[in-house]
Amino acid sequence: MRNHVFPSTKNTDLRRPQLFRGSLLSSSLLLATVVVAVAFQAGSAVASERASSNSLLSINHDGSLIACSNRDSGTVTVLEADGLAKTFEVEVGLHPEGTVFIGQSGMVACCVYGSDEVVIVDSETGKVSRRVSVFDEPYGIVSSADGRYLYATLEYPGQVIRIDTSTWKVDAEWSVGKMLRGIALTPDQKSLFVTEYLTTRLLQISTDTGKVVDEFTGASTDNIARQVTLHPTRPKAFLPHARSKITAAHGNGSIFPYVGVATFGGDNAGRRVRIPMDTFRGTRVVANPWEVAVSPDGQFLFTVFGGTNDLYVAQIQDDDYQELTYVATVRLGNNPRAVRITPDGNSMLIYNAMDFELVAYSLPDLKVTERAKTTENPLSKELHLGKTLFYTALQPMSGRQWISCSSCHIDGDPDGRTWQQPEGLRQTQSLKGLAWTHPLHWSADRDEVQDFEHTIQGKLMQGKGFVKGGLPDALADRISGRSEMLDAIAVYANSHKFTLSPHSKSGLSDAAKRGQKIFQSSATKCAECHSGPYYCDSQPGDVASFKRHDVGTGNDDPSELMEPAYDTPTLLGIYRSAPYLHHGKAATLKDVLTTQNADDKHGVTSQLSENQIDDLVEFLKALPFEDPEPAAEAAGMVKVVK
């Protein structure tokens, strides 16, 4: 059954005769070999430079070595390009993301997202040579051509940092946007392009001053841009992203896959278009565009889709109008998250994250030439199955292929959107701490993750689902135990944990300590609902014990169909999860306590001075300042596993 649900990459060749008939793939036009000649002199710029962009995969300057981050293992693997022979795998920390070879050296820099470090790995010794601490959540990273500087995005607080590799110090911090992920460096080394993850806004930044020199704003519905790639010779930036149409609560109208194209030079400078990938090849729908890569000759764009396990090959048009034309499709493995083309243009590399496998394809014929495990599967059988299901937009999870669970809850984080659901406006919530804070949803209308079978079979995902026959009401008979697949999804959804707030790395500040006293005081009553280690009075148990509270926000939404009382959300990690409240109308934590709390139903805060409000905000930003699980276990709290 699992092989039926998740097609193997071994099936790649089966579709080739149909896909490639009459296409450019049969001619020498596709990916003509281009050898990138690079001259290097210590301490000087290279003679021939090329664009650099963030990816989980990186290839060194001469194409002989490949580095790959393994998020679930917490490791970086380096392989020889010839035969994909694994040279070593080294532990780097919690949830590594972007990797890059530094200049023309054998050193690899990796953004360790969960440990707040940029880790430097020596590919000759196979060991970590140094660690550079950063404020929080490093994601994308690129290297200057001469290796003198590393540039990385910090998703929170929305910074680009520069690391001087002669001292291994952060010598510049540029606050230029919100929730930054994608990053690319122009061939002339003068500009960086970075993406705002949740808005897809593309920013051009001077590498000299760190100032934003231009910006390219997409539509208000654009969402989830984790990567950007530049054309090697033309002023073009390509960014894969989603379109989240928050007014639609069904799977064929809410989330769409796009590739955005921004023009930053020439007669059409400032132009940005988005190209729908669900209609790019007729009626075939793909989901969750993850990364793109441009061939070294600039003729072709490759896009991987993490939800439907596809790759699109497109020819890049030099017309400043159509931009891309469809060439071919290749079926990949489970949850592909990275694509790279070798410097000589002869091979394509794909990283299938849920197979823990790197696959090499020859170009132009796109035949599989090598496979290699980058890491052993570190997940239990149940957790691995649940995560694979969570990321797929294929049956039996999703019928129309536009949407997967991960489309809104990527790696357990929210998409930053407030959706118009049938019951009213609902802000997407984080899955972190979910195992300790049941019931689910703002409306407390589900008591177990398995209840999302209603969503799978409903209008949103339109999947076949896993439970045959009628489903009980979400708060009625339990579904757990009726499906191995649903139980596995529950294991994955309940597995997400909090990392400590960057605002309390050195302990609570004086302002946060003052705010803590205000929070805990009987006058404000904040701790009456936001109680315990998870700052939440929601706990797994009988439906009769579930608590909901009228905090004065229900009447702010004319579309609200349920009584205006809501489940108490955890406050842990609230520093990075704006906007706030069930309807997303509080842009900041200060708004939660002031403009969105006129009747003191959401804590008695109207009597507080402006300084006291600021102190209270500082305390909230510091959560969590300690791991909540030991205290929860000591208090006898119940943790849901399935």
ABEGO torsion letter per residue (X at the ends): XAAAABBBAAAAAAAAAAAABGBAAABAABGBBBBBBBBBBBGBBBABBBBBBBBABBBBAAGABBBBBBAAAGBBBBBBABGGBBABBBBAEBGBBBBBBBEABABBBBBBAAAGBBBBBBAAAGBBABBBBBABGBABBBBBAAGABBBBBBAOAGBBBBBBAAAGBBABBBBABBGBABBBBBAAGABBBBBBAAAGBBBBBBAAAGBBABBBBBBAABBGBABBBBBAABBBBBBBBBBBBAABABAAAABBBBBBBBBABEAABGBBBBBBAAAABEABBBBGBABBBBBAAGABBBBBBAAAGBBBBBBBBBAGAAGBBBABBBBBBBGBABBBBBAAGABBBBBBAAAGBBBBBBOAAGBBABBBBABBBABBAAAAAAAAAAABABOAABAAGABBAAAABBGGBBAGBBBBBAAEBBBBBBABGAAAAOBBEAAGABABAAAAAAAAABAAAGBAEABBEBBBBAABBBABGABAAAAAAAAAAAABBBBBBAAAAAEBBAAAAAAAAAAABAAAGAAAABBEAAGBABBBEBAAABBBBBAGAAAABAABABBBBBBBBBABGAAAAOBBEAAGABABAAAAABAAAAAGABEBAAABBAAAAAAAAAAAAAOBABBAAAAAAAAGBBBBAX
